């Protein structure tokens, strides 16, 4: 348990940041799933549109520290290669 005011404040900040990070992580996962569903449906135009929406979201999560840059690059690469394979 926190023994001083600064430790109590840190606990409050950590909880607020955790809730925010969970929401942002969920958002990026949702955009990735939307892109995957468009790929699985076989509609290349819809898949490309979903990928264009997901790409800036993934990049912004890297800037916010939610995702590691290599994880984001891997996710974008896999999505893009799946879209290209649809041809």
C-alpha contacts under 8 A as a table, 3 or more apart, distances in Angstrom:
res1	aa1	res2	aa2	distance
2	X	5	X	7.81
2	X	7	X	5.38
2	X	8	X	5.55
3	X	7	X	6.77
3	X	8	X	7.51
4	X	7	X	5.49
4	X	8	X	6.43
5	X	8	X	5.10
5	X	9	X	6.16
6	X	9	X	5.03
6	X	10	X	6.13
7	X	10	X	4.98
7	X	11	X	6.30
8	X	11	X	5.13
8	X	12	X	6.43
9	X	12	X	5.08
9	X	13	X	6.20
10	X	13	X	5.02
10	X	14	X	5.99
11	X	14	X	5.10
11	X	15	X	6.25
12	X	15	X	5.34
12	X	16	X	6.31
13	X	16	X	5.13
13	X	17	X	6.10
14	X	17	X	5.12
14	X	18	X	5.98
15	X	18	X	5.00
15	X	19	X	6.28
16	X	19	X	5.37
16	X	20	X	6.37
17	X	20	X	5.04
17	X	21	X	6.01
18	X	21	X	5.08
18	X	22	X	6.12
19	X	22	X	5.22
19	X	23	X	6.39
20	X	23	X	5.25
20	X	24	X	6.30
21	X	24	X	5.09
21	X	25	X	5.98
21	X	66	X	6.59
22	X	25	X	5.16
22	X	26	X	6.08
23	X	26	X	5.12
23	X	27	X	6.20
24	X	27	X	4.98
24	X	28	X	6.40
24	X	61	X	7.40
24	X	66	X	7.42
25	X	28	X	5.35
25	X	29	X	6.29
25	X	61	X	7.80
25	X	66	X	6.64
26	X	29	X	5.12
26	X	30	X	6.14
27	X	30	X	5.11
27	X	31	X	6.47
28	X	31	X	5.22
28	X	32	X	6.32
28	X	54	X	7.40
28	X	57	X	6.32
28	X	58	X	6.08
28	X	61	X	7.52
29	X	32	X	5.07
29	X	33	X	6.14
30	X	33	X	5.08
30	X	34	X	6.18
31	X	34	X	5.06
31	X	35	X	6.34
31	X	50	X	7.53
31	X	53	X	7.51
31	X	54	X	5.23
31	X	57	X	7.82
32	X	35	X	5.17
32	X	36	X	6.26
32	X	51	X	7.88
32	X	54	X	6.36
33	X	36	X	4.95
33	X	37	X	6.08
34	X	37	X	5.18
34	X	38	X	6.29
34	X	50	X	6.56
35	X	38	X	5.14
35	X	39	X	6.26
35	X	47	X	5.67
35	X	48	X	7.97
35	X	50	X	4.95
35	X	51	X	5.65
35	X	54	X	7.38
35	X	79	X	7.46
36	X	39	X	4.96
36	X	40	X	6.09
36	X	47	X	7.56
36	X	79	X	7.32
37	X	40	X	5.03
37	X	41	X	6.07
37	X	47	X	8.00
38	X	41	X	5.13
38	X	42	X	6.66
38	X	43	X	6.19
38	X	44	X	7.51
38	X	46	X	5.86
38	X	47	X	4.66
38	X	50	X	7.20
39	X	42	X	5.39
39	X	43	X	6.45
39	X	44	X	6.73
39	X	46	X	7.89
39	X	47	X	5.25
39	X	82	X	7.20
39	X	83	X	6.48
39	X	86	X	7.82
40	X	43	X	7.92
42	X	86	X	7.27
43	X	46	X	5.45
43	X	47	X	6.17
44	X	47	X	4.95
44	X	48	X	6.10
44	X	83	X	6.72
44	X	86	X	6.66
44	X	87	X	7.92
45	X	48	X	5.18
45	X	49	X	6.24
46	X	49	X	5.04
46	X	50	X	6.09
47	X	50	X	5.10
47	X	51	X	6.06
47	X	83	X	6.68
48	X	51	X	5.03
48	X	52	X	6.18
48	X	83	X	6.96
49	X	52	X	5.12
49	X	53	X	6.40
50	X	53	X	5.11
50	X	54	X	6.15
51	X	54	X	4.96
51	X	55	X	5.94
51	X	79	X	7.35
51	X	80	X	7.55
52	X	55	X	5.46
52	X	56	X	7.43
53	X	56	X	6.57
53	X	57	X	7.15
54	X	57	X	5.23
54	X	58	X	6.16
55	X	58	X	5.24
55	X	59	X	6.29
55	X	76	X	6.86
56	X	59	X	4.98
56	X	60	X	6.05
57	X	60	X	5.16
57	X	61	X	6.36
58	X	61	X	5.24
58	X	62	X	6.69
58	X	67	X	7.96
58	X	72	X	6.15
58	X	76	X	7.93
59	X	62	X	5.23
59	X	63	X	6.64
59	X	72	X	6.98
60	X	63	X	5.04
60	X	64	X	6.26
61	X	64	X	5.01
61	X	65	X	6.15
61	X	66	X	5.12
61	X	67	X	5.67
62	X	65	X	5.12
62	X	66	X	5.88
62	X	67	X	4.89
62	X	68	X	5.88
62	X	69	X	5.65
62	X	72	X	7.02
63	X	66	X	7.72
64	X	67	X	7.86
65	X	68	X	6.85
67	X	71	X	6.49
67	X	72	X	6.40
68	X	71	X	5.26
68	X	72	X	6.37
69	X	72	X	5.15
69	X	73	X	6.10
70	X	73	X	4.97
70	X	74	X	6.01
71	X	74	X	5.12
71	X	75	X	6.20
72	X	75	X	5.13
72	X	76	X	6.17
73	X	76	X	5.21
73	X	77	X	5.98
74	X	77	X	5.06
74	X	78	X	6.11
75	X	78	X	5.28
75	X	79	X	6.22
76	X	79	X	5.20
76	X	80	X	6.02
77	X	80	X	5.13
77	X	81	X	6.03
78	X	81	X	5.17
78	X	82	X	6.15
79	X	82	X	5.19
79	X	83	X	6.31
80	X	83	X	5.09
80	X	84	X	6.21
81	X	84	X	5.03
81	X	85	X	6.09
82	X	85	X	5.09
82	X	86	X	6.59
83	X	86	X	5.35
83	X	87	X	7.78
84	X	87	X	6.08
